[in-house]
C-alpha cells in the first residue's frame, strides 16, 4: 500500500485552502488525505456562472467570500460548522473512473461508528434520512485524481440558504446550474454531543488508523510559499472567481421614480460585451450612448461606478439616480 500524507489545515481562508489542493494535486506525487474548514464562503463549481449562483447583495452585506474550485458540480456554502475532506491519489495511466463510493466509504464507516445513520445517495451525496449532509466532486490531473466533499456538521442553515438564493430569471446561459437539496447537520443526529473540532479529530484518527499511521503533517515553508503565490495569482483574483464564468446574458429590471428601466447585457469572461436599455422612462439623450462607457467593463459595482462617475444619468434617464443604474447593472 502506498504511503498516505495526512494533513489537517489550520487555515480557514478558502483561497489558501483551494490553492493547497491544487498544489498537492498538480505539483506533488503524494497520496493525500486532508481535512480543512473555510470561513463563510460560497465555493463555485468549475463550470458555473458565479453571478447566477449567488445572492450578491447578501454576499456583500455579510462579507461572504467567493471562490471557484477546480472540480465540477454545484455551488456550496461553507462556514466553520462545515468540515471539508480531500482525497488525492495516483491512479493507473488512462484510468479515469468516476467512483465516488470508493472514496466515501471510509467517511461512511466513520460516521456509522459514531451511530449516525448515513447512506450513499445519487451519484455523489451522503444523506441522513434523505437529507443531504455531504456533496462531493472529482477531477483528474494526468494520472492523479482529486476527490473532495463537504460534511455539514453544525452549519448555519439560514446563511447557506440566503447566500445561494440567486434570481434565476436574471440570467440566460449554458452554465451548469446547482440543484438545491434538503439538508441537515450531522450534529443533530449524534447519540452523544461533539464539537466540530472533536469531530474533525475523530475523523482524522479513524481514517489514519486503517493505514497504521499516527503522524499528521504540515506543509513545509517552501510549500507554503508556493501555495501563497498560487493563492495571490489565482484564487484571490476576480479573473478566476468571476471572469472564468461561461458566457451569459443578463436580463434585469428595476422600478425607479422615473419609471421602469430594464437592461439586457451579454457578458463574456465577466466583462460587458453588449448592452441594451428598455423601459417606460423619459430621456433627453439616447441611453444607448452609455454603451460606449460600459463595453469591456467588469460586471461589478466598483467598475460600473467608476465607468459612470462623470456621467449625468438624468440626461439619459429622467428622475433616475446614479445608484439606480448601478444597482440595475450589478448583481
N, C-alpha and C positions, 0 to 999 in steps of 0.2 A: 504493500500500500504506500502510495506517495505521501510524503510528509505534508501536513497542512499548516499554514500560518494562521494563527488565531489573533485577531486584532479587535480591541474594544476602543473605539474612538471617544475621546473626551470632548471634542468639539461639537457644538450644536449649530455651527454655521452650515447651511445647506450647500453653499458654494464650495467650501472646503471639502465637505464630505463627498460630494459627487466628483470633485477633482481627484480625491483619493481613489475612488472606484475606477476612474478612467486610467489613472497612473498604474494601479495594480493589474488591471486587465491588459493594458497595451504596452507597458514598459517593464514588466517583470514576467517571470515564468512560474511564479509561486502559485500553488493551490491555496485558496484563502477562504476562511470563514470570518465574517466581520459583523459586529453589532454597532449601531450608531443611532443617534437621535438628531432631529432638526428642530430649531425654534421656529414657531409659526410660519409655515411655508406652503405654497402651492407648488407641487412638482408636476411639470407638464410633460406629457409623453412626447417622444422624439418627433412624431409626425403630426402633432396637433397645432392648431391655431390658438396661440395664447390668448388673444383678445376674445375669442369665442368661448373660452373655458372659465374665465374668472369674472368675478364681480369687482371690477376695477375700483369703484367708489369705496366699497368695503375694504378692499386690499389697501388702498391708500390711507384711509382713515384709521385702520387698525395696524398699520405698519407690518403687513404680511409680506414675506419675501416671495419672489417668483424666480424659479429656476427650471431650466429644461434638462431632462436626463438623456442618457444615451439610448435607453430602451423604448420600445413602443408601448402601446396601451393607453389608458386614460389618465386624466389628471387626478391627483390625490392631494389631500391636505394633511400636513404633518404638524404636530405640536409635540411638546416634550412628554405628553402622555402616550405617544405612539413610539414604538420601537421598530427599527428597521434592521433587516438582516441581509447579508450579501454572501453568496457562494461564487467563487471564481475557480474554475478547474480547467486543466488541459484535457482535450478530447482527441480522439483519433483523427488524423488528417482526412478531410472530406466528410466527416460525420457531423451533421448539424441537425440533430434530433431535438425537437422541442418537446421535452418531457418534464413538465413542472413537478409531477409527483415524485420523481427521483430526488429532487432537492427538498421538497416539502415534507417528505416522510419523517425526517428527524425532528422537524418542528412539530408535526402532529404527535409524534411519540412523546416529546417533551411536555406538550400541553395535556395530553391524556394522563401522563404520570402525575400531573397536578390535580386530576379529577375534572378537567374541562372536557365536555363532550363535543370535541371539534371533529369536523368532517371535511373532506375534499369535495369541492363542488365546481361544476362547469369546467372550463379549460384551465383556470389559473387562480381560483379563490379557495380560501378556507372559511368555513361558516360554523356558527353555533345556532342550532335550531333555525336554519335557513337565513340567519342574519350574518352578514359578512364581517369578518374580523381581519382578513388579510387578502390583499390583492398583490399579484406578482407579475413580473415582466422579465424578459430574457433577451440577450443579444450575443452575437458571436464576433470574435475578432481573430482572424486566422484560425489556428487550431485551439482557441480558447473560448470559453463560454462564461458569461456573467448572468447569474440569476439572482434577482433581489425581490424583496417584498416588505410589506408593512405588517405590523401587529398592533392593532388598536387595543391598547391596554387600559388607559384611563383618559382618552382624548375628550376634548370639549366638543360635543357633537353639534352644538349650535354654531360654533365657529366654523366647523367643517362644512355645514350646510350653507351658511351665509357666504363664505369665501368662494364657493364653487357655483353660486347661483347666477350664472350669466343669462342674458336675454337672447334666446336662440333666434328670434326674429330679426336681429340686427345684422346677421351675417349669412352670406351665401358663399360656400366654399366646398372643397372636396377633402378637407382635413378630417382625420379620424375624430369622431365625437365620443365623449365619455358617456358611459351608461351608469346612471346613478343607482345605487343598491341600498336596501335596508341594511343598516349597520348596527353593531353593538360592541361594547367594550368587554374584553376578556375579564377584567376585574369584577364585573357583575356576575360572573359565572364560576368564581373560585370558591371552593368549600371553605378555605381559610384566607383571610386578607393578606395581601402582599403589596409593597410599594413597587413602582415601576423599576426602581434600581434593584430591588430584591429579585424581581422577575428577570431583569437583564442578567444578573449574576447567575441565577439558577439556569437560565437557558444556555449561557456560555459553558458552564460546568457540565451540563448534560451533554451538549454536543461534543465537548472535548473528551469526556470520559470514554466515548466509543473508540477513540483513537489513542487512548492511554497517554495523553499529553497534558501537562499541567501548566505550561508556560504561555502566558499571553504577551504578545509582542507589541511594541510601539513602532511607529515609523522612525527611521533614523533621521538625523539632522539633514543629511543630503537628500533624503526622500521628501522631507517636509519642504525643503527649498524648491524642489521640482513641483510639488503639489501647489505651493503658494503661487508660483509663476503661472501654472495652468489655471488656477482659480482666477487670478487677476486678468489674464489674457483671454479667458473664455467664459467661465461660469458666472462671473460677475458682470458680464457685458450685456448691454441691450441687444447687440447684434445676435448673440446666441439665444437669449431668452425670449425676445420678441421678433427680431429680424429673421430668424430661421423658420418662422411660421409659413405655411404654404400660402400661395396667392389666394386672396379672397376679396369679396365685395362687402362693403358695409352699407346698410340702409337704416338710417336713424331719423327720428322726427321729434321735435320739441314744440311746445306751445309757449309763446312769449307775449308780452304786451303788444307787440307789433303784429301778431298773428302766428300762424303755424309755419315753421321752417323745417324742411326736410333736406337731408344730404344723402347722396348715393356716391360712394367712393370706391375705387379699385385700389387695392393695396397689395404690393409685392415686396417681399423682404422687409416688411414693416414700414415701407415708405409709400406715401400717396403718389399714385401714378396717374389717376384721373379723378375728377371731382365735378359733381353737378348739383346745383341747388334748385329746390322746388318749394312751393308754398303759396299761401294767400297773403303774404306780406306786401307792403308797398316799398318801392325802391326808386331812388333818384338816378342811380347808376346800375348797370347790368352786373348782378352778383358774380357772373361767370368771370369777370375781370379779376376776381380774387384768386382764381385758379392759378394764375402765374405766380402768386405769392406762396402757394401751398404745394405745388408739384415738387416731388422729391423730398418733402419734409417728413420727418418721423411722425408716426401717429401716436404722439404722447403729449401731455399737457405742456411741459416746458417748451418743446419745439414749436407747437402750434402757437403758444402765447408769444414767443419771440418773433415768429413769422408775421403775426398780426399786430405787433406792438405799435407800429407807426400808421396803421390804417384807421380811418374814421369809419367805423362799422355802420353808423347811421346814414352814410352816403349810399350804402348798398341795401340796408335793411332798416326801414324807418321804425324807430321806437324799439329797437333790438340792441342789446348791450354786447360789449366785447365778451363778457362772461357767458352770455347765452350762446354765442357762436363757438367759443372754446369748448363749452360743455357739449355742444352738438357734435363737434369734430373729434372729441376724445371719448374714451370708453368708460 
